Amino acid sequence: MSNSEKKVTDVQGRYMQAVADGYERDDATWESCRIVLTTERLVLISEGKLTIPLGDVDEIGVRADVNQHAAGVASYLGLSVGEDVVLVSAAEHDEFETDFYHACLNGEILYVDHPAVEGGVVQGTDWTKARIRITDEDVRLALANGERVVIERDDIGEVETDERQAAGEERRIIEVEHSEGEISVETHVTGDAYDLSVLRQVLEEGVERNRADIDLGPVEKQVVMALHSGVSPFEIPEFVGSEVAEIEEIFDRLIELDVIEVVRERTEVEMTARGRSVAGDTMGEQ
């Protein structure tokens, strides 16, 4: 190991070589192993040793359910390396995946346009260089102008890709929708093709965390879109043309479905007899 290479994690797990030299292996089985991940390579140690330099990985997140052995494991990291595909499943798999993204991406320089879109309105901001860091909770971008952008992995609504001019040339762009405070924003990111493939996998996992098959009615959809556009919750009844009581019922259902969350409660009050007496005395004093 070189002086610059650092160990990221050392855990137990298993691996399977699902594709070898371009051919799917119907007879492939899982092999128990020690998984050693450094900032430069992934080493799978069993009776032998399989070493995969991180720079040789072409694609991350490949599904290769070549047989029942592979299909029977829901959580694994599929790595495409040339004409081979290796599946890796760690004991604490979510933590291992974050460590893997950390090893691949942390400290890399990307180009960021933020906020490219705010509240549904294109902002026309410029591209700037940014250093990226992946944690269990978020994706952090330290922009060259001193600004910091934090994309919470549990707060990613949509991820799309596009091809267009960016930072002086035709590039592949990742467009990620998330929130800042109560406002929906889009952050656009571009850079090296390998870095983008890793980042897209991280962001897509965030989308999957939040994706749900929810059947909403017409008014409920209007409410969701209004909130997404920045309309105040207190203005929703008038905005969608519904009674306050109906909107409150919709809010309760959306909270149950984890579509919205309560930021603060507003206390609803009415006057008591003593209160009416106090009010009368106060009005008499005026």
Residue pairs with C-beta under 8 A, 6 or more apart in sequence:
1 7
1 38
2 40
4 39
5 38
5 39
5 40
5 41
6 38
6 39
7 36
7 37
7 38
8 37
8 38
8 39
8 99
8 102
8 103
9 35
9 36
9 37
9 95
9 96
9 99
10 34
10 35
10 36
10 37
11 34
11 35
11 90
11 91
11 92
11 96
12 32
12 33
12 34
12 35
12 90
12 91
13 32
13 33
13 34
13 35
13 88
13 89
13 90
13 91
13 93
13 96
14 30
14 31
14 32
14 33
14 88
14 89
15 30
15 31
15 33
15 35
15 44
15 46
15 50
15 86
15 87
15 88
15 89
16 28
16 29
16 30
16 31
16 69
16 70
16 76
16 86
16 87
17 25
17 28
17 50
17 84
17 85
17 86
17 87
18 24
18 25
18 28
18 64
18 66
18 70
18 78
18 85
18 86
18 87
19 25
19 64
19 66
19 83
19 84
19 85
20 83
20 84
21 83
21 84
22 83
24 64
24 66
25 66
25 67
26 66
26 67
27 67
28 66
28 67
28 69
28 70
29 69
30 69
30 73
30 89
31 46
32 46
33 44
33 45
33 46
34 44
34 45
34 46
35 42
35 43
35 44
35 45
35 88
35 90
35 96
36 42
36 43
36 45
37 43
37 96
37 99
37 100
37 103
38 103
39 54
39 103
40 53
40 54
40 55
41 51
41 52
41 53
41 54
42 51
42 52
42 54
42 79
42 88
42 100
43 49
43 50
43 51
43 52
44 50
44 51
44 52
44 86
44 88
50 86
52 79
52 81
52 86
54 103
54 104
55 194
56 81
56 82
57 79
57 80
57 81
57 104
57 194
58 80
58 81
58 82
58 194
59 79
59 80
59 197
60 77
60 78
60 79
60 80
60 100
60 104
60 197
60 198
60 201
61 77
61 78
61 201
61 204
62 78
62 79
62 80
62 85
63 78
64 70
64 78
64 85
64 87
65 71
70 76
70 87
73 87
73 89
75 89
75 93
75 94
76 87
76 88
76 89
76 93
77 87
77 88
77 89
77 93
77 96
77 97
77 100
78 85
78 86
78 87
79 85
79 86
79 87
79 88
88 96
90 96
90 97
95 136
97 205
98 134
98 135
98 136
101 134
101 198
101 201
101 202
102 133
102 134
102 135
104 194
104 195
104 198
105 132
105 133
105 134
105 195
105 198
105 199
105 202
106 132
106 133
106 134
107 131
107 132
107 133
108 131
108 132
108 191
108 192
108 195
109 129
109 130
109 131
109 132
109 191
110 129
110 130
110 131
110 132
110 141
110 189
110 190
110 191
110 192
110 195
110 199
111 127
111 128
111 129
111 130
111 166
111 167
111 171
111 189
111 190
111 191
112 127
112 128
112 129
112 130
112 141
112 143
112 149
112 187
112 188
112 189
113 125
113 126
113 127
113 128
113 166
113 187
113 188
113 189
114 125
114 141
114 143
114 147
114 149
114 185
114 187
114 188
115 123
115 125
115 180
115 185
115 186
115 187
116 122
116 123
116 125
116 175
116 185
116 186
116 187
116 188
117 123
117 177
117 185
117 186
118 183
118 184
118 185
118 186
119 183
119 184
119 185
119 229
119 230
120 184
120 228
120 229
120 230
127 166
127 167
127 190
128 143
128 144
128 145
129 143
129 144
130 141
130 142
130 143
130 144
130 149
130 189
131 141
131 142
132 139
132 140
132 141
132 142
132 195
132 199
133 139
133 140
133 141
133 142
134 140
134 202
136 153
137 152
137 153
137 154
138 150
138 151
138 152
138 153
139 150
139 151
139 153
139 199
139 202
139 203
140 148
140 149
140 150
140 151
141 148
141 149
141 150
141 151
141 187
141 189
142 148
143 149
149 187
151 176
151 178
151 187
151 203
151 206
152 178
153 202
153 205
153 206
153 209
154 206
154 209
154 210
155 178
155 179
155 206
155 210
156 176
156 177
156 178
156 203
156 206
156 207
156 209
156 210
157 177
157 178
157 179
157 184
157 207
157 210
158 175
158 176
158 177
158 207
159 174
159 175
159 176
159 177
159 200
159 203
159 204
159 206
159 207
160 174
160 175
161 172
161 173
161 174
161 175
161 200
162 172
162 173
162 175
163 170
163 171
163 172
163 173
164 170
164 171
164 173
165 171
166 173
166 188
166 190
167 190
171 190
172 190
172 193
172 196
173 188
173 189
173 190
174 188
174 189
174 190
174 196
174 199
174 200
174 203
175 186
175 187
175 188
176 186
176 187
176 188
176 189
176 203
177 184
177 185
177 186
178 184
178 185
178 186
178 187
179 185
182 230
182 263
183 230
184 228
184 229
184 230
189 196
189 199
190 196
212 257
212 258
214 257
214 259
216 224
219 240
219 242
219 246
219 250
220 250
220 253
220 254
222 240
223 236
223 240
223 247
223 250
223 251
223 254
224 254
224 259
224 260
226 236
226 239
226 240
227 233
227 236
227 260
231 239
233 251
236 242
236 247
237 243
237 244
237 246
237 247
240 247
242 250
251 260
254 260
255 261
255 262
271 279
